[in-house]
């Protein structure tokens, strides 16, 4: 079993999530400012941890080279070099998607009402995702990265920064619905994921951040695990990621299903 020990806000607790993934036990020190004694680091006033070997995009929209580049050249700027797909850590591959130039614009302009459909479209446009999903430690890295997210930075975030953070969270959460991720998890492990999603969902509610990503991911996971109340709620058959979403009047239902599913 894997226990993640975390030091946050000057106290230590043992995370109750017990992972059954084949990863090495280690201790992690986490604060919103300060280093983590692992491959992740928190910079000042950031909600998301940085991989120590994170990829820095050399050309971004506020540079002259970007402004004069063709659409094809800009698309190349937003991809990882082939060599980096192999050399970057799994955390860094994951973060490269979250740091992708124009990510917020891609999400908002997708024209898809489903957060799953929107995120899947973004995944298909970035070469980090096939490389990430092909890593043996992809699931454990995703869990650890997502759990390490800190909300304290929201105290200094303006409206635009909060919006970007919300989108980044959704893009992380929907990764849990991917077939290559889900098929590595048994029911007990899927419940662990839903527990974590539910906790982040509640924290987002407290911070008045959109919860559609959390809700859609939880509902999708429970449906794919053939949890009967969710099957009855949506009906039998195969869900389509192109339209699947949790609407306002369904939010309490999905949260209640998740609470019962994990108890």
N, C-alpha and C positions, 0 to 999 in steps of 0.2 A: 504494500500500500504506500501511497505517497501523501505526505502531509506537508502543507506549505505554511511555514512559520513566518509571520509578518510583524514588523514593528511599525506601527502607525501612531502619529500624534503622541509619541513618548510613552506608549505602552505596548506590551507584547501579548499577542494572543495566538492560539493555534487555530488556524482555519479548520472549520468542521468538514470541509469538502475532502473526502478521501478518494484520491484518484487511483484507478486500477491500471493506469497506463504504464508501460515499461519505461519509466524515466528514473533518473537518479535523485535520491533524496538530497535536498540541500536547504540551507537556511537563507532567507531573504530579508533584508532590511529595507523597508519602504517608507518614504515620506514624500510629501508633495514637493519638497526641496531636499536635495541630498542624493547620495548614491545608493543604489541597490547592489548588494554584494553578489551579483550575478551578471547576466548579459544586458540588463536593463538599467537605465538611469533616468531620474526625474530632473528635468531642468526647472529653473524658477518659473513660476506662473504658468505651468503647463499641466493639463489634465492627463495627457497621454504620456506614458514612459517612452524614452528613446532607446533603441537598440544601440549598444556601444559601437557597433560597426554599421550604423544606419547609412543608407545611400543618400547622398546629397545630389539633387538634380542640378546639373551644371548650368542649364539654361531654363529660366522661368519667366512668366509673363511680364515682369517689370523690367526686363533687360532689353537692350536695343537689339541684340541678336535675335530675340524672340519676335520683336515687332516687325522685323524685315523678313522673317522666314516664311516660307510657303506653308500651306496646311500640312503637306506631307512631311516637311521638316519638323514642324511643331509636334506632329504625332510621334516622330522618332525621339524628340526630346523627352516625351512623356513615358517612354519605355525604358526598361533596364537593359544595359549592354549584356550581350550573351554571356560573357565571362562572369558577370556579377550574379547571374541566376544560379551559378554553381558555388561561388565563393562566399556569398552573403550568408549570415546565420539565418535560421528560420524566423527569428524575431524580426530581423532586418527586412526579409522578404515581405512579411506581413506589414511592417510599417511603411514600406515603399509604396504600397497601395494607398495608405491613409495620407501620405505626403504628396501624392500624385498632383501635379499642377492641374488646375481647373476642375478638381474633383467635385467641389460644391456646385459648380455650374453644370457639370455632367449629371449630377443627381437631380437638380432642380429642373433641368430641361429635358428629362427623359421622356416625359409625356405618358408615363405609366402610373396608374393609380396604386399599383401594388409595390410595397417596399421590396418584396422579394424579386419581382420582375425587374425593378429598377436596378437593384444591386447586382443581379445576375448579368444584366447588360453591361454594367461597369466592370464586373469580373472578366467578362469575355473580351473586354477591350484592353486589358493590361496583362503583360506577359509574366508578371510576378505570380499570378494565381496558379497556373499549371505547375510552376516550380514549387510553390508553397504546398499545394495539395499533394505533391509527389514526395514530400519529406516524411520520414518515418515519425518524426516528432511534431507533426503539424497540429494534431489535436491537443497535445499537452501544451504546446507553445501558444495556441489560440486561447486556451483556458487560462494560462498564467498571465498572458498579456491583458486579457479582458478583465480578469479579477484585479489586476494591479492598477487599473484606472482610478484616478483620484478626482473627486469633484470639488475639492477645496479651491481650486484655481478659479472657479466660477465667480468668486467674490470680486475678481478684477476683470472679468471678461465683459466686453461690451456686447451689444445685440448681435452683431455680425459674427463675433468669435463664438458666442453661444450656439448660433445656428450651425456653424462649421463643425463644432464639437458634436452636436446632435447628429449630424449626418455621418461623421466618422464612427460614432457609436453604432448607428444603424448598420453601416457597412460591415462592422465587426460582428454584430449580432446575427445578421443574415448568413454569414459564413457557417454558422452552426447548422443551417438547413441543407447545406450542400451534400449531395449523395456520397461523395468520397469521404466526407467527415462523418456523416451519420452511420455509414455501414461499418465503421470501426467501433461503434458504441453499442453495448447491450442496454437493456432497459434500465438497470441500476445506474449506468453512466449517463444515460439520457436524462434521468431524473436529477443527477448532479448538475447537469447543464441548465435544466429548467429552474432549479433552485437559485443558481447564480443569476440567470436572466430575470427572475422574479425580484431578487434583491435590487438589481440595477434599475428595474422598472419602477420600483417604489422610490428609489432615490431620485430618479428622474422626475417623478411626480412631485416630490418635495421641492425640486429645483425648477419646476415648471418647464421641463424640456419634453418634447414630443416622445411618446412611448410606443408609436406604431411599430418600430423595429423590434422592440422587446416582445410585444404582443404577437406579432406575426411569427417570430421565431419560435416562441413557446407553443403556439397553436400548431404550427407545422410539425414540430418535433413530436408532440403528443399524438397528432394524427398519424404520422409515419410509424409511431410505436403502437398503433392500433388501440389507443386508449378509448374505450367504448363510449364514454360520455361525449368526447370530442367527435368521434365517428358519427354518433347520433345527431350532434349539433350541425355538422356540415353535410351529412349524408355520405353514403358509401360511394366509392369511385376514386379516381385519381385526381388530386388537386392540380390546378394549373398555376405555376408561378407567375404567369402573365397577368392574372387578375386577382390572385389571392391577397386579401387584406383583412384587417380587423377594423370594423367601423365603430363609431362612437357608442352606439347602443349595445355593442358586443363586448366592450372592454371589461366590464365587471364579470361577464360570463367566463372569459378566457382566464382572468386572474383567479377566479374561484376554481375553475378546472385545474389550473396549475397548482394551486394550494392543495387540492385533494389528490392530484397525481403524485405529488412529492411526499405526501404524508403516509 
